[in-house]
Amino acid sequence: MSDWHEQGPLPDKRRVAASFSRAAASYDSVAALQRAVGVELLARLPAQLTPQRWLDLGCGTGHFSRVLATRFPGAEGIALDLAEGMLRHARPQGGAQRFIAGDAEHLPLRDGSVDLIYSSLAVQWCADFPAVLAEAHRVLRPGGVFAFASLCVGTLQELRDSWQSVDGFTHVNRFRRYVEYQSLCAESPLLMLTLERKAERLHFAEVRHLTHELKALGAHNLNPGRPGGLTGRARIRALVEAYERFRQPQGLPATYQVVYGVLQKPF
């Protein structure tokens, strides 16, 4: 299956931040996949890792900041997100000592100041992934670890293909190809400990349950050039009919292609 239609600009980060800020209150109620991916990423951290200071990069509602605080009780935690609304939601629940508004491509942290950067399902919104890797290298201490989970081409392919058959517009967020993650990580100054792609699949009774979840997460269509205005009823009916072709006994599948990477700054 061709992924040519993925090769466009990634969503504007200001739009992403605003969308996730609006979704702060509803996010946790529909974040089952995000929870599963974050737990999987935690399981991939090196067993001997005992950070003095960790950074939850793209902390969202702060769920995994609180998990990291429990896992590393003696460490100082920093929770950082581009979306101010997420930080307002996360701060009263604790977990980190500091909550900072910031951008993964321009981290507001000193050189060599953290031992672990944990980032689950955030860096797919960063158009300049080499800058993310360079910033991780800069702020990590020697031996420090950058562990990330991201999304690549093939994510929500069923929804993408269904819309493609309806009107040919891009209704689904674009993501980098997995081979780009491979080459960019290999070219970075960080050592690649592990990098792999894993499919995670959710099932929904109806298409509207999937689209409602994407909206509640703040992760609905944020693409430049996305169709404006209301989606007509006829097009929605056509989408539902097209998506029904994918139905499985468990329901309508929504596949996420998750990239898991663990990199280390050389000693």
N, C-alpha and C positions, 0 to 999 in steps of 0.2 A: 504494500500500500504506500503510495507516494506521500511524502510529508512536505511537498513543496509549499503548501499554503501556510506552513509554520514560519516561513522565512520572511517575516515582516518585523517592524519595530515592536519591542516589548511594551507593555502598558506603562504609561507615565506614572512615576512614583508618587507624585502629589495626588493623582487620582486614586492610586492604590491606598495611600495613607488615609485619605478622606473616606473611602469606602469601608476600610477596616475600622476606622474610628466610629462610624455609624453602626457597625455590626457588633461593637463591644459587648452590649448587653445580651444579644442573642447567640453569640458565638459558641459558648460552652455547651449550650443545649443540643447542638447538632455536630459537635466536633469529634465524633467517634473515630473517624479515620485519622484525624490529627493526633489524637491520644495514642492510637496504635502505632503510628509512625514514630512519635516521640519516644515511646517505650522501647521500640526496636533500636532507635539511635542510641539510647542510654546503654542498651545491652552491648553495643559495639565499642564502648569506651574501653581503653586499655585497663586491665584489671589492677595494675599497680599505680594508677593515676590517683594522686592525692593533692589536688590543687589548693594553694593558699588563697587564690582569688579566681573566680570564674565569671564569665560573661554569658548571659542568655541573650543571644543576638536574634532580634525579632521575637521578643518575649510574648507578644500578644497579651492575653488575659493573665499571664503570669503563672499558669498552671505548672509548667516545667521549671520555672524559677523556684517554686515551692518544693518540687520534687528534688531539685539539685541541692537546695538548702538542707533537706533531710538526709540526702546521700553523703554530703560533705559538710557535716555540722560545724567543723572548725574553720571553714573557709568564709571569706567575704564574697558576697554575691552582687553582681551588677546586672540589672535588667534593662535592656535597651530596645526601643522600638521606634519606627518612623511615625506611627500613628499615636497622636496625643490622647485620643479617646481610649485606646487600649491601655495606655499607661495610667490614666485616671481610674480605670476599672481595676487594674492590677495592684496599684500602690497600697490601698487600704488592707489588702489581703496578705501583705508581707512577702516573705521568702527571700528577697534581696535587700541589701543595705541601701542600695542606690537605684533609683529609677531614672533613666536618662532618655530624652528624645534624641535620636540620632540615626545616621545613615550608615549602612554596612560598607558603603564605598568610601566613606570619609569618617572613620570612627573618631569620636571625641575623647580618645584615651591616649595616655603616654606610651612611648615605645617601651617594649619589654615589661608590661605592667600586669599581664594576666597569664595564668597557667592553662586555662581551658576556655575555649570558645565553643559553646554548644548552640547550634542553630537548626531548629526543626521547621521545615516548610516556610522559609522566609526568603532565601536567596534566589528563588526562581523569579522574584520580582525585580532583581537587580540586572539591568542591561549590561553593566560592565563587570562581569564576573572576575576577570583578571585583577581588577581593582579590589574586589572583595578578598581575593587570595593574598594580594600584596599587603592589604591592611591587616589581615590576620597574621601574616608573617611579621609585620612591624610591631604589633602590640603584644604578641606572644613572647614569653621568656624562652630561652633555649630549652628544648625538650618539651615545650608546651604543645597542646593538641587542639586542632580545629576539627570538630566533628559536625557534619552538616547532613541534613536530609533535604532534598529538593525534588522538583518535578521535571520530567523531560517529555519530549515528543511521544505521543501515544496516550497521554493523559486525556481522559474524557473523549476518547476516540469515537465511541458509540454516539455521543451527543453531537460531535463534530460532523460525523458522516451523515447523521440524520438531517442536520441543518443544511449540509451541502446539497442533499437531494431536494430540499424544499426551495431554497432561494440562492444558494451559492455564496452568500455572505459569510463573513467570519463572525460567528456568535460566541465562540469559545476562546478562552485565553490562549495565547501562544506560549510555547516553552522551547527551551534549547534542546538540541539533539543530545543524546547520551554520548556520542562520539566527541562532541565539543567539550563536555565535562571531562572526558578521558584526556583529551589533548591539553586542555587548559590546566588541569591539575598536574599533569606530567611536566608541563613547561614552567610551573610555578616554583618559587624557591623552597617550598615545603616538600617534605618527603611524603609520598603516598603510602600509607599503611594498608588501607583497603579502599576500594571503590567498586560498587556494584549497583545493578539495577534490579528492582524487584517489583512485580505487579501486585497491587493491592486492589481488591474488587469489592464494591458495595452493591447491594441490590435494593431496588425500590419497587413498590407496588405500582406506582404511576409516574409518568414523566414529571408531573407538577411537584411531586415530592422531592425529586432531585433538584429541580430549579429553585424551589423554596429553600432547600438546604444551602445551595450555592449562594443565594442572596443573604441568608442568615449568617453565613460565614464571612460575608463581604467579598467573596471570591467569584461573583458572577462576572459577566463579560466586561472587561476593562480595556479591551484593545483599542488602539488608535484605528480610526476608520470603521468602527463598528456601526451597524445600522442605527440611525436615530429614530426617534418617535416610537409610538406604540406598535407592538406586534399584533397584527390583525388576527381575528378569530380563525379565519380560513388557514392562515399560515400555522397557527398553533395546532389546528386539527391535522394538518399535513405533517407537522413534526411528530405528533403523537403516533400517527399511522406509520411513519418511517421508523420511529424508535421501536415499535412493536416487533419489527423483524428480528431484533436482538433478544427478545424475551427468552428467559431460561425458567426452569421450574421454580427457582428461588425468587424470580422477579426480573425486573429490567436491570441489566448490569451497568455499572459505572466504574470503569477501570482507571486507576491511577498508576502511572509508571513512576515509581519513587527511586531516586538516586541516593544512595547512602555513601558518604565519604568520610574517612578518618585520615587526617594528615598531621604531620608533626614538624615542628621547627627543629632543624638540626641543632645538636648540642655544640 
